[in-house]
Amino acid sequence: MSHIRVSIGLILLALIAIGAGGPAAQAQALTKVRIGKPQTATFPFVPVDVGIATGIFKKHGLDLESIDFAGGPRVQQAITANAVDIAIGSGPEMAFTLKGVPEIAIAAMADAPYAIVLAVLKDGPKSVSELKGKTVSISSAGSLTDWLGQNLSRQQGWGIDGIKLAPLGSTAAQTAALKTHQIDGMIVEANGGYRLEEDGSGRVLVQFGDMMKTFHVYLLYARRAFAEQNSDGVRAFLAAWFETIAYMNDHRNETIDIMRRTADVSPFIATRDYDAMIGMFNRTGHFNPEALKVVSRSFVEMGMLPSEPDVSTLITEKYLPSP
């Protein structure tokens, strides 16, 4: 009888051990990663939502928490405050690294800036030449939209202040200011302009992707301490990210549906975003030296740095998936 009791006890211990490896234990084994996004309801940042919805990040051992901010500089502040581990940021925001933000660029996320447009009201300026001296909103000073606005003014021969740039925060705030005629245009993510076209109140005047082909509009950043302490977590994140990009490319309808639900946008906006921007994503994460030169030049043009730095110290490719 004692032998039977011992056998039953061993069986119970085995069952407990099996249970410990069940779903609850597996969930505990997931690595928590907090990712900061500059805006919500924006197609370039939808891979985060798609990767979560399809379970791709979880498949790679990650419990991904997505946090939205009103503009890139606020994401940079969150990195400094240890509030996020991974961040989506613009190429020009890499200059914040030299100003003390403890981060490193770990992958080229997207190239030509097809995600950004300058939108106006239906009865607004008909051409870029009519923007001289006009007020155009941006998300925040020192942001990608700020630099693109300055660059547009410079290309017209007006210097960096030929267009008055007003930092107004979120796209919703900028749209409200445009519709009440407080500003003459707004530099926003593409679907901010598409919404104006959908409701008939406005149109896209400038598509910045058509003006600048060689660029890294968005990069993926890691908080340095997180990368140093959890290199496997960073590698897992990037592997999941690029698997998500591949999924999005191969699953148009599913991606559009996920965006429609998670970003709370209409089928028109979700479809327009997908068709216009799916090609902008970098498929390998490797940095383009020529694009980095443009990014480096932007630091000086925005007055963020007195001279162009050696950007090789601000990036790394060691966490990228092997070919």
N, C-alpha and C positions, 0 to 999 in steps of 0.2 A: 504493500500500500504506500509506503514511504517513497518507493521508486516511482510509482504512478504520480504521487503529488509533486515530486521533483520534475518529472517530465512535463506535467501540466504547467508548472511554474516556468519552465524554460520556454514552453510554447507561448505563454502569456507575455514573457519578456520579448520574445521574437515579434509578436504582434504589436507590442508597444513600439519596438524599434522601427517596424515597418510604418506604423502610424506617424512616427517622428519624421519620416522622410516624405510624408504626404504633402498635400497642397499648402497647408498652413506653414510647415517648416520650409517649403520651397519659397513661399512668399517672404519669410523672414530672411532667406538667403539673398534676396535681391538687393543690389547696391542702390542706395538712394542717390539720385542725381537731380539737382534743381537747375532748370534751364531758364534763362531770362530772354524774353522776346521784346523788341522795341515797340510793337503795336499788336493789338488783337485784330482778328478778322482780316488778315493780310496774307495773300497767297504765298509769298516767299517763306513765310513762317509756318505754313500748313504742314510741312513734313513732320513737325513735332506732333500735331494732332493725328496725322495719318499713322505715324509710327506707334502712337499710343493706341489708337482705335483698332489697328490690325494686330496688335500684340507683338510687333517686331522688336520694340525696345525690351519688352519683358522676356522675349525669346533669348535676348542677349544678356539676360541677367540683371536688367535695370528696372528700377521703380522710378520712372521719370515724372517729376513735378514741373509743370509748365506755369511760368509766372509772366504776366504781361505788364509792360511799362509804357509810359507816354513819352517815347523818344529814346534814341540811342544813348545820349549822355546819362540818362537816369539808369540805364542798364549798367553803364560803367560805374556809377555810384554804388549800385548794388553789389558789383564785384568787390569794390573796395570795402564795403560794409560786411563782406562775407555772407551775403544774402543769396547768392547764386553760385553755382559751381562751373557751369558752362553757359556761354552767352552767344547770342547772335548779334553781331554788330556790323557797322559799315566798314569799308576799307579805310577811309580817312580817320575813323575813330581809333585806329591803331596808334595814333599820336598820343593818346591818353596814357599808353604804356610808358612813354618817356616822361610823362608828367606825374608818374607815381602809381598809376593803377596796376595792381599786382596780377597781370594777366599775360598770356602769350597766345598768339594766333596759331591754331592747330590745324586749320584747313581752309582752303578757298571754297566758299559755299556757293556763290553765284557770281557771274561775270558781268556782262553788259547790263546797265541799269534799267532794264525793261520794267522793273517794278515801280518806277517813279515817273510821275507825269506832272505837268503843269496844267491845271484845269481852270477854266473861266466860265462865267455865266453865258447863256445863249446870246445875249446882246453885248457881251464883253469884247475885249480886244480880238481882232480878227487875225493878227499876225504878231510875231515876236517884236517887230519894230515898234509896235504900239505900247509896249510895256515900259518904255523909258520913263523914269520918274514915277511909275505906278507902284503901288504897295502890294506885295505878294507874300502870303504867309508861308512859314516853314514850321517844322515841329519844335525845334529849339536851336539856340545858338550853338555852333560847334558841331552840329549834326550833319549827316549826309545831305539832307535837303538844303541846309544852309550853304554847303559847298557847291552843290549843283546850281543853286540860284546865283551865287557869285560867279561861277564859271559861265553861265548863260549870259550874264551881263558883260563879262569880259570878252566873250566871243563876239558880242555885238559892237565892241569897241568903246564901251561906256565905262570901263573900269569896274571895280567890284561893287560899287555903290550906285550904278546906273538904275538898278531896280531896288526899291526899298523893301528889305526883308523883315517881316514881323514874326517873331516866334510866338505861336499861339497854342502849342501843345498838340492834343489829339486831333485826328482827322475830323471827328464830330464837331469840335470847337471851331476848326478852320472852315468847315462847310457852313456852319451857322453864321460865321462872320462874312463869308462870301455872299450868302443868300440875303443878308441884310445890308449889302453894299458897303461894309466897313473895309473891305479889301477888294482888289481888282483881280486877284487870281490866287491859287494856292498850289504849292508844291507838296504833293502827297503820294501815298502809295496808289497804284494804278486803279484799284477798285473804288477809291474815293472819287476819281474822275468818271469811272464807268457808271457810278450811281447817278451822277448828274445827267449823263446821257440817257439812262434808263427812265428817269422821271421827267426828262425833257427840259430840265432847267439849265443845263450847261453842256460843255463839251471839253474834250481834251485838246489843248492847243500845242503842247510840246510832249513828245515821247522821248525821254532822255536816252533810252537804249539805242535810238536811231542816231543820236549825236555822238555817242562814245562807245565804240566797239571793244576797245582793249582796256579792261578795267576789272577790278574785283569789287563789285558793289557791296557784297556781304561776305564776311568771314565768320568762322566759328572760333570763339575764344575759350580758353580754360583759365580759371583762377589758378595761379602758379602753385599755391600750396596744395590745392586739390590734385593737380596733375602730378606733383612730386610724390604725394602720399598715396595716390590711387591711379597709377599709370594704367593698370588693367581696366579700370572703370572708364578712363578716357578712350582707350582703344575699343572697348565694347561699345561706347557711345558712337564713335565714328563708324564702326562696322554696321551698327544698326541704322545710322543716318543714311549711309550710301545704299544699304539694302532698301530702305524706305524710298529713296529717290528712284531706284530701279523699279520698285513696285508702282509708284505713281506714274512712271513713264509707260508701263505696260497695262495699267488699269485706269484708263481715263474716266470711265463712268463712275467707278467706285470712289476715285479720288474726288471727283466733283460732288458726289453725294456726301462724302465726309466733310468737305469744306462747307457745303450748304448747311449741314446740321451743326457743326461745331462753331462755325463763324457766324451763323445766323444770317446768311446772305441769300439772295434770291437765286433761282436756277440760272437766270440770265447772267448775273455777276459771277457766279462760280464757274460757269462755262466759259465766259469771256476771259476770266483770269487764267484758267487752265490753258486755253488755246494760245493766249498771248505770252505766257511766261514759263511754261513747262521746259522750254529749251534753254532757259537762262541758268539752270542749275549745273554746277560743276560736277562731273560724274566721278572724279578721282580724288579731289581735294588738293591736288598739287598746285603750287603757286606758279603763276606765269611771271617770269622776270620783267617783261615789258609792262605788264599790268601793275606790278609792284612799283615800277618807276613812276607811273601816273599817280598811284596812291601816295608815294613819297613826295611828289611835287605838290600834292594837295595840302600837305602839312604846312608848307611855306606859303602857298597861295591863300590859305585861310588865316595866316598869321599865328598859327599854333606853335610853330618852331621857326627859328631864324634861318636855318639851313636844312637841307635834306639829310636825314640820318642814314645810317647803314641799317636798312630794314631787315637784313639777315639775322640780326640779333633779336628781332621782335617776333619771329616766326619759327615754327618747327614742323617737320614732316614725319617725325619719328613715331607718331601715334597712328599714322594712316594705315589702312588695311593693305596687306601685301597684294600685288597684282595677281 
